[in-house]
């Protein structure tokens, strides 16, 4: 996949919802492997997919939006519970730096 195709894929995935973008990973490459799920990096949460047949990696990026609710936390009396929602920001597509092991694709 060349650079323009990767940019078009990133734009297409960014226009989708997070759930639809995850489904699209399997449509593009049936051997896609999810390596990371909502791994936090600074103020972002990243879900990383490796696509060995296409030779790319796709990172779905989310931002965290935390609000305090009136519900008490069961384990800590007197404290308020945090309500966390994740807002899908977009996708990043990059070429694979090294090949994905076939062992990993068989486990998925």
SEBAMI-621383 format. One record per residue: residue in one letter; x, y, z of N, C-alpha, C in turn. Coordinates in steps of 0.1 Angstrom, whole numbers, plus 2048, in hexadecimal, padded with zeros to 3 digits. Example, Ala and Ser with C-alpha at 12.3 -4.5 7.8 and 13.67 -1.06 7.14 Angstrom:
REM residues 2
a8847C784E87B7D384E8847DF84E/s8807EA8478897F584788180084F/
***
This chain:
REM residues 108
x8097F480080080080080980C800/x8078157F680F8217F680A82C7FF/x8118377FE80E842808800849805/x7FD84A7F97F08507F67E48477FA/x7E683A7F87DB8317FC7DA83180C/x7E68328137E58328217DE83F826/x7E184A8207DA8578237CB856821/x7C78508167B984E8137B284581D/x7B983B8217B383182B7B2838838/x7BC84083C7BB8488497B0851849/x7AE85883E7A286283D79585A83D/x79484F837788847837785842845/x78F83D84C78D83885978A843863/x78F84F86178D85A86A77F85F869/x77985D85D76B86285B761858861/x76584C86475C84286A75B844879/x75283C87F75283B88E75C831892/x76083189F76A8288A476681A8A1/x75A8178A47558098A3755805894/x75180D88B75280A87D760809878/x76981187D77781087977D80387D/x7797FE88977E7F188E7797E6885/x76C7E68807677DC87776E7DD86A/x7727E98667787EA8597867E4858/x78D7E286479A7DC8657997CE860/x78E7C686478D7B885F7897B7851/x7817C184C77E7C183E78A7C3835/x7937CC83979E7CF8317A87C3831/x7AA7BE83D7B47B383E7AF7A9848/x7AA79D8447A579384D7AF78E857/x7BC7908547C778B85E7CB797867/x7C37A18687C77AD8707C87A887F/x7D27AE8867D57AA8947D47B789C/x7CC7B78A77CB7C38B07D77C18BA/x7E07CA8BA7EC7C98C37EA7D08D0/x7E37DC8CF7E17E48DB7D27E88DB/x7CC7E98E77BF7EE8E87BE7F98F2/x7BB8058EE7BA8118F67C78128FF/x7D28128F97DF8149007E0823901/x7E282890D7E383690F7F183B90C/x7F28479057FE84D9027FB85C903/x80186390D7FE8709107EF872912/x7E887A90A7DA87C90B7D2875901/x7D886B8FA7D18638F07D08548F5/x7C684E8EF7C483F8F17C58398E3/x7CE8308E17D182A8D47CE81B8D3/x7C78178C97C48098C67CC8068B9/x7D57FD8BA7DE7FA8AF7DB7ED8A8/x7D97ED89B7D77E18937E37DF889/x7E77D38887F17D087E7EB7C8873/x7ED7CC8667E77C585B7F27BF852/x7F57B38548017AD84D7FF7AC83E/x7F27A98397F07A782B7F17B4824/x7EE7BF82A7EE7CD8247FC7D3827/x8037CF8318107D483480F7E283B/x8047E48438027F184A7FE7EE858/x8007F98607FB7F986E7F180586F/x7E68028767DC80D8777DA80F886/x7DA81C88A7D88208977CC829898/x7C28248A07B682C8A37B88348AF/x7B68418AE7B984A8B97AD84F8BF/x7AC84F8CD7A18548D57A685E8DF/x79D8678E37A08708EE79786C8FA/x79B86E90679386B91278B878916/x77F87691A77788091F77187B92C/x77688093877287B94576988594C/x75E881951755889959752883966/x74F88B97074C88697D73D88497E/x73987998272A876984727876993/x71A8769967158769A37158689AA/x71985E9A27198519A872584F9B1/x72384A9BD72E8479C673683B9C2/x74383B9C474C8309C274A8269CD/x7488199CA7458109D575180E9DE/x75D80D9D976880A9E176E8179E8/x7698239E576E82F9EB7628389EF/x75E8379FB75283F9FF75684E9FF/x74C8569FB74E8649FA7558699EE/x7598609E575F8659D87558639CD/x75786B9C374E86A9B77548619AC/x74B85B9A474F85299A75285A98D/x75D85598676185C97A75985596E/x75385C96574D85795A75685A94E/x75B85094876585293D75F84E930/x76085792675C85491876885790F/x76984F9047748508FB76E8568EE/x7748618E97708688DD77A8648D2/x77585E8C777E85A8BC7828668B4/x7908678B37968738AC79987089E/x79F86489B7A386188E7AC85588D/x7B18528817B984787E7C684B878/x7D184387B7DE8458757E283886F/x7E78398637EB82D85B7FA82F858/x80182485B810825858814817852/x81F81784B82480A84682A802851/x8297F585082F7EC85A83E7ED85A/x8447EE8668537F08668597E2865/x8537D886A8587CA86984C7C1867/x84F7B58618447AC85E83D7A686B/x8307A486A82979E87582A78F874/x82D78888082E77A88082177387D/x82276887581676187281075A87E/x81975888881475289580A75C89C/x80C76989B8037728A17F577289A/x7F677188C7E97718857E1764887/x7E875988A7E174D88D7DA74D89B/x7E07558A47DA7568B27CD75E8B2/x7CD7688A97C27718A97B576C8A4/
***
